[in-house]
Amino acid sequence: MDIYTDVLVIGTGVSGLYSALNLREDLKITMISKGKIDQCNTALAQGGISVARGTNDIDLFVNDTLKAGSYKNDINAVKILAEESMENIDALCKMDFDFDRDNDELSYTREGAHSINRIVHYKDKTGKKLEETLLKQIPSRKNITIFENCTMLDILKKDNVCAGALCIKDDIQFNIHAKITIMAAGGIGGLFRNSTNQKILTADGVAVALKNNIKVKNLGYIQFHPTAFFNSNEHERKFLISESVRGEGGKLINCNGNRFVDELLPRDVVTKYIYEEEKNTHTSNVYLDVTFMEEEFLKNRFPTIYKKCLENGINISKEPIPVSPAQHYFMGGIEVDTFGKTSMENLFAFGECSCTGVHGANRLASNSLLEALVFSKRGTKKINKNISNIPMINIDSPSLNYDKKYYEDLNNKIFIESLVKERGDIKNELVNC
């Protein structure tokens, strides 16, 4: 089946949806989702969205991001992130995003490595609320069509120009021809034994980039979140215990009840201390203690975490939460400029599959949703301006010589081999190694 569209958006998380909503309404937009429309990491994000607290906070926000990223960030991208943060939060407010408020003013919390409280949130399910808010806008956009359970296996190209993607839905091949293709395919956590990510996310976008000689960057930059709910089942997605719990005063303790780290240090540092503490105490986990907080506060501020822990036999108001690090976020990805443009013509990449360089070697807490908002909006402005001058490339649609599983296994193999070359030390963390 051949489909023709102006813009193809691969992925329906925040970067994909926000891209589609910021594109011109006279453009025909086709979106595909590998699973269900909300089966993405966006819906799992708990803590919130970072935002500069006015122009006076921009320099401090930049410095916090650089420090967390071990100063390996692209400083220009970091400045853009901070400077354009406020307009994107304002845009969400205009979409009736119901941020938590104190006396009608936005409520700001603090997380690790932030110097001040600058994170806006909706309870402990900010990402889910964001996904719902953006999805509510879609029905009014008659120019947007979404295909669920549609897997992107490769791109269509001619020379170094992207012309769409080769996809599979219900065992039927879709060749989606597009003037512009946006890769918003998400992260890599599905390839790891222990990850807070959706299992369906297996580095598809980056693998396809590698296969087609599209530049990638910083494949070894992988973040492990310090506090995932500990269980020994490697087949389950690890439940995230948001950093905002520590931001509100939660304490990390070992099996003997002793604190061993400043909980608000950068994520990679806290993770290192936890691994060392587990080794020193010969245990598989440590604990996050919030038992000194009022139960009603915990229920209201962290309803998702409270309920999930209770389902696992832990009343967080009465006993500490068992936690251990798990793969959480990928700072590397498809190399892009500050408008999301890749090394291949007519191909853009936004969100976790892209690498703007904004996070450096370690992402500052709550900068992920913000990055997706800021850079996808910048990119769509450029697309809106230039797409009228871009012709549709006529290209013969290839027919699949192998089944879907063959292509998926091939993509996984390509990415894992490249990743292990960069980070041989995490080989044992990968499912297929």
C-alpha positions in Angstrom: 0.0 0.0 0.0 1.3 3.4 -0.9 0.3 6.5 1.1 1.3 10.0 0.1 1.6 12.8 2.7 3.3 16.1 3.3 4.8 15.2 6.6 5.3 11.8 8.2 5.7 11.8 12.0 7.2 8.5 13.4 6.1 8.4 17.0 3.2 9.7 19.1 4.9 10.8 22.3 5.4 14.4 23.3 7.8 15.2 20.5 5.7 13.6 17.8 2.4 15.1 18.9 3.8 18.5 19.6 5.4 18.5 16.2 2.1 17.6 14.5 0.2 20.3 16.4 2.8 23.0 15.5 2.8 22.2 11.8 0.6 24.2 9.4 -3.0 23.1 9.3 -3.0 23.1 5.5 -0.4 20.3 5.5 -1.4 16.7 5.3 0.2 15.0 8.3 0.5 11.2 8.8 1.5 9.9 12.2 2.4 6.3 13.1 2.7 4.6 16.5 4.6 1.3 17.0 2.0 0.3 19.6 -1.0 2.0 21.0 -1.0 5.8 20.7 -0.1 6.4 24.3 2.4 3.5 24.6 5.4 5.7 24.9 7.8 7.0 27.6 6.0 10.4 27.7 3.1 8.8 29.6 5.5 7.4 32.2 7.2 10.7 33.1 6.3 11.5 36.7 8.3 14.4 38.0 7.6 17.4 35.8 8.9 19.9 33.3 11.8 22.2 34.0 11.3 25.9 33.2 13.3 29.0 33.9 11.8 31.1 36.7 12.0 34.3 34.6 14.9 35.8 32.6 17.0 36.2 35.8 17.0 32.4 36.2 18.2 31.6 32.7 22.0 31.7 33.4 21.5 29.6 36.6 19.4 27.1 34.7 22.1 26.9 32.0 24.8 26.3 34.6 22.8 23.6 36.4 22.2 21.8 33.1 25.9 22.0 32.2 27.1 20.8 35.6 24.8 17.8 35.6 26.0 17.0 32.1 29.6 17.0 33.2 30.1 20.1 30.9 29.9 17.9 27.8 26.8 19.6 26.7 26.4 21.8 23.6 26.2 25.1 25.3 24.2 26.8 22.5 21.5 24.1 22.7 21.4 24.5 26.5 20.9 28.3 26.2 18.1 27.7 23.7 16.5 25.2 26.1 16.5 27.7 29.0 15.5 30.8 26.9 12.6 29.1 25.2 11.3 27.1 28.1 8.8 29.7 29.3 7.0 30.2 26.0 6.4 26.4 25.7 5.0 26.1 29.3 2.7 29.1 28.4 1.6 27.2 25.3 0.7 24.2 27.4 -1.3 26.4 29.8 -3.2 27.7 26.7 -4.1 24.1 25.9 -5.6 23.9 29.4 -2.8 21.8 30.9 -3.8 21.5 34.5 -0.5 22.2 36.3 -0.5 22.0 40.1 -0.9 25.5 41.6 -0.4 27.3 44.8 -3.0 30.2 45.2 -3.5 30.3 41.4 0.3 30.5 40.8 2.2 27.6 39.2 3.7 25.3 41.9 7.4 24.7 41.5 9.3 21.7 42.9 12.9 20.9 43.0 14.8 17.8 41.9 18.4 16.6 41.9 21.1 19.1 40.7 18.7 22.0 40.4 19.8 25.0 42.4 16.2 26.3 42.9 12.6 25.1 42.6 11.9 25.4 38.9 9.9 22.3 37.9 6.2 22.5 37.1 4.1 19.4 37.5 0.8 17.6 37.7 0.9 15.5 40.9 3.3 12.6 40.1 2.0 11.9 36.6 3.0 15.0 34.6 3.9 13.0 31.4 0.5 11.2 31.4 -1.3 14.5 31.8 0.8 16.0 29.0 0.1 13.1 26.6 -3.6 13.4 27.3 -3.5 17.2 26.9 -1.8 16.9 23.5 -4.0 14.1 22.3 -7.2 16.1 23.1 -6.0 18.6 20.5 -5.7 16.1 17.7 -9.5 15.5 16.8 -9.9 19.2 15.9 -7.0 18.9 13.4 -8.6 17.3 10.4 -5.3 17.3 8.6 -3.8 14.7 11.0 -4.2 11.0 10.5 -2.8 8.5 13.0 -2.0 4.8 12.4 -1.6 2.7 15.6 0.3 -0.6 15.8 2.3 0.4 12.7 6.0 -0.4 12.8 8.6 1.6 10.9 11.2 -0.8 9.6 13.3 1.5 7.4 13.2 4.8 5.6 12.6 5.5 1.9 15.4 7.4 0.4 17.0 8.6 -2.8 20.7 9.4 -2.5 20.9 11.3 0.7 17.3 12.6 0.7 14.7 11.0 2.9 11.4 10.3 1.1 9.3 8.7 3.8 9.3 5.3 5.5 8.7 1.6 4.9 6.2 0.3 7.5 4.2 -2.7 8.5 0.7 -2.8 10.0 -1.3 -6.0 10.4 1.2 -7.8 8.2 0.5 -5.3 5.4 3.4 -3.3 4.0 2.9 0.5 4.1 5.1 2.7 2.0 4.5 6.2 3.3 5.9 8.8 0.9 6.5 12.2 2.4 8.2 15.5 1.6 9.4 15.7 5.2 9.9 12.9 7.7 10.1 13.5 11.4 11.7 10.8 13.5 10.3 10.9 17.0 10.6 7.1 17.7 11.7 7.3 21.4 14.3 5.6 23.4 16.3 2.4 23.8 15.1 0.9 27.2 13.4 -2.1 25.7 16.8 -3.5 25.0 17.8 -3.5 28.6 17.2 -6.1 31.3 16.3 -3.4 33.8 14.7 -0.3 32.5 11.9 2.2 33.4 11.1 2.5 29.7 8.3 0.9 27.7 9.5 -2.5 26.5 8.3 -1.7 23.0 11.0 1.1 22.6 14.0 -0.6 21.1 16.1 2.1 19.5 14.3 1.8 16.2 15.1 5.4 15.1 18.8 5.2 15.8 19.1 1.8 14.3 17.6 3.0 11.1 19.9 6.0 11.1 22.9 3.7 11.5 21.7 1.5 8.7 21.4 4.4 6.3 24.7 6.2 7.2 22.9 9.1 9.0 25.1 10.7 11.6 24.7 9.6 15.2 26.3 11.0 18.3 27.2 10.0 21.9 25.8 6.5 21.8 27.6 5.7 25.1 25.7 8.4 27.0 23.1 6.3 28.9 21.5 7.4 32.1 20.5 5.0 34.9 17.9 6.5 37.2 18.9 6.0 40.9 15.5 5.1 42.2 13.4 2.4 40.4 11.2 0.2 42.6 13.2 -2.9 43.2 12.0 -6.3 42.2 14.0 -9.2 40.8 11.8 -9.8 37.7 13.8 -8.7 34.6 10.8 -9.2 32.3 8.8 -6.4 33.9 9.3 -2.7 33.2 10.7 -1.1 36.4 8.4 1.3 38.1 10.0 4.7 38.5 10.1 6.4 41.9 10.3 10.0 40.8 13.2 12.2 41.7 10.5 14.6 42.9 10.1 12.3 46.0 13.7 13.2 46.9 13.0 16.8 45.9 10.3 16.9 48.6 12.7 15.6 51.2 12.9 11.8 50.7 16.0 10.2 52.2 18.1 7.4 50.8 19.1 4.8 53.5 20.9 1.5 53.4 19.8 -1.8 54.9 21.0 -0.6 58.3 18.9 2.6 58.1 21.8 4.9 57.6 21.9 7.7 55.0 24.9 7.5 52.7 24.5 10.2 50.0 23.2 13.7 49.3 19.9 12.8 47.6 19.9 15.9 45.3 23.2 15.3 43.6 23.1 14.7 39.8 21.5 11.3 38.9 24.8 9.7 37.7 26.4 10.5 41.0 23.6 9.2 43.2 23.5 6.1 41.0 27.2 5.5 41.6 26.8 5.8 45.4 23.9 3.4 45.4 25.8 0.8 43.5 28.7 1.2 45.9 26.4 0.9 48.9 24.8 -2.2 47.6 28.2 -3.7 47.0 29.5 -2.7 50.5 26.4 -4.1 52.3 26.1 -7.2 50.0 22.5 -6.3 49.2 20.5 -5.9 46.0 18.9 -2.6 46.8 18.7 0.4 49.1 15.7 2.2 50.5 14.0 5.6 49.9 12.4 6.7 53.2 9.4 9.1 53.3 7.9 7.7 56.5 8.4 11.0 58.3 6.0 12.8 55.9 2.3 13.1 56.5 0.3 10.3 54.9 -2.3 12.7 53.4 0.5 14.7 51.8 2.0 11.6 50.2 -1.4 10.5 48.9 -2.1 13.9 47.4 1.4 14.7 46.1 2.3 11.2 44.9 -0.9 9.3 44.3 0.5 7.1 41.5 3.6 6.1 43.6 1.6 5.6 46.8 -0.9 3.3 45.0 1.7 1.3 43.0 3.8 0.7 46.1 0.8 -0.3 48.1 0.0 -2.8 45.3 3.5 -4.2 45.9 3.0 -4.5 49.6 4.7 -1.3 50.7 2.8 1.5 52.5 5.2 4.3 51.9 3.9 6.3 55.0 4.9 3.4 57.3 7.9 1.7 55.6 10.8 2.7 53.3 10.6 1.9 49.5 13.1 -0.6 48.2 14.9 1.0 45.2 17.8 0.3 42.9 19.1 2.0 39.7 17.6 1.1 36.3 18.3 2.3 32.7 16.2 5.4 32.2 17.2 7.7 29.4 19.4 7.9 26.3 21.3 11.2 25.9 22.8 10.1 22.6 21.0 9.5 19.4 20.6 10.8 15.8 22.8 13.9 15.5 20.8 17.0 14.9 21.2 20.8 14.8 19.1 23.1 17.0 16.2 22.8 14.6 16.2 19.0 14.6 17.7 18.7 11.2 19.7 15.5 10.6 22.6 14.8 8.2 20.0 13.5 5.7 18.0 16.0 3.7 14.3 16.2 4.6 14.7 14.1 7.7 14.3 15.7 11.2 14.6 14.0 14.6 13.1 15.2 17.9 12.9 13.8 21.4 14.9 10.9 22.9 15.9 9.4 19.6 17.7 12.6 18.7 20.9 14.1 20.1 20.9 17.9 20.3 23.8 17.7 22.8 21.7 19.6 25.3 22.0 16.9 28.1 25.8 16.3 27.8 26.8 13.0 29.5 23.9 13.1 32.1 20.5 14.6 31.8 19.4 17.1 34.4 16.1 16.0 36.0 12.9 17.1 34.2 14.7 18.4 31.1 13.5 15.5 28.9 9.9 16.7 28.3 11.2 20.3 28.0 13.7 19.3 25.3 11.0 17.5 23.3 8.8 20.6 23.4 11.5 23.3 22.7 13.3 21.6 19.8 10.2 20.1 18.1 8.6 23.5 18.0 11.7 25.1 16.6 12.0 22.5 14.0 8.4 22.7 12.9 8.7 26.5 12.4 11.5 25.8 9.9 9.5 23.0 8.2 6.4 25.3 7.9 8.6 28.0 6.3 10.3 25.7 3.8 8.1 22.8 2.9 6.3 24.6 0.0 9.6 24.5 -1.9 10.2 20.8 -1.3 9.0 18.4 -4.0 7.6 15.0 -3.5 10.3 12.5 -4.6 9.0 9.8 -6.8 10.7 6.6 -5.6 9.9 3.0 -6.4 8.5 1.4 -3.2 10.6 -1.6 -2.2 8.8 -4.8 -1.3 9.7 -6.7 1.8 11.9 -9.7 1.2 11.6 -10.8 4.8 9.0 -10.7 7.5 8.6 -8.0 10.2 10.6 -10.0 12.8 13.6 -10.2 10.5 13.7 -6.4 10.2 13.2 -5.8 13.9 15.9 -8.3 14.8 18.2 -6.7 12.3 17.6 -3.2 13.6 18.2 -4.4 17.2 21.5 -6.1 16.2 22.7 -3.1 14.3 22.1 -0.8 17.3 23.4 -3.2 20.0 26.7 -3.8 18.1 27.3 -0.1 17.7 26.4 0.6 21.4 28.7 -2.2 22.7 31.6 -0.7 20.7 31.0 2.6 22.7 30.1 1.0 26.1 31.4 -2.5 26.4 30.9 -2.2 30.2 27.1 -2.4 29.9 27.0 -5.5 27.7 25.6 -7.6 30.5 22.7 -5.1 31.0 21.4 -5.8 27.5 18.7 -8.4 26.8 20.1 -9.7 23.5 23.8 -9.9 24.3 
